[in-house]
Amino acid sequence: MKVEVDLAKCTGHGICETIAEDVFEVQDDGTVVILDAVRPESDRERLQQAVTQCPAAALRLRES
């Protein structure tokens, strides 16, 4: 599975980073960088939580 961010929607709240700090990093300018987009199935639950809790709906999971 792969996690993606739509930078046009991202507002830099950082909720994703608090849920999965090894996957997401909020930069000083408020944009999110995905550190390793291709993730194992064992990460699905917490990544789905990050997608669901993103207030800007900027994250999505895609099957790779």
N, C-alpha and C positions, 0 to 999 in steps of 0.2 A: 504494500500500500504506500501511497505517496501523499504527503500533506503539502498544500499549496496556499499561498497568500495572495490576495488581490490588493496590491499596494495602493490602488486608486481608492479603495474602500477603507483601508486600515487607518485607524485614528490613534494608534499607539497607546491604548489603555494598559497593555501589558498583562492582561489576565492570562493569555496563553503562556506567557513566560512563567507565571507563578504556578501554573498547572504542570508544565513540562519544560523546565529550564535547560534541559539538555538538548531540546529541539528548537526552541524559540529564543531569540535575543532581541530585545528592544534597543535600538540605537539611540544616541543622544538627540537625533532629529525626530524621534517618535516612530520611525519605520521599523518594521519587524524583519529580521533576517532568519531564515530557516537554516539551521546549522547542518542538518542531514535530512533531506526531504524524504528519502526512501526509508521506511520504518518497518520493523518486524510486526507480525500479527499481535505479539504480546503487548504492543503499545496502543492497540486500537481503542481500548476503553478510555484512557486518559486523553488521547488525541481527539476522540469524539466529544469528550467533555470540553476541550478547548474550543472546538468548532462550535458547539452548542452555546457556550458562554461568551463567545466573542460578540460584544455589543454592536459592532459594525458589520457583522456577517461577512468578514473578510477572509475567513479560512474555509477550506474544504478538504475532504479526503477523496482520493481517487484510487481505484484499484490499479496496480501496476502490472 
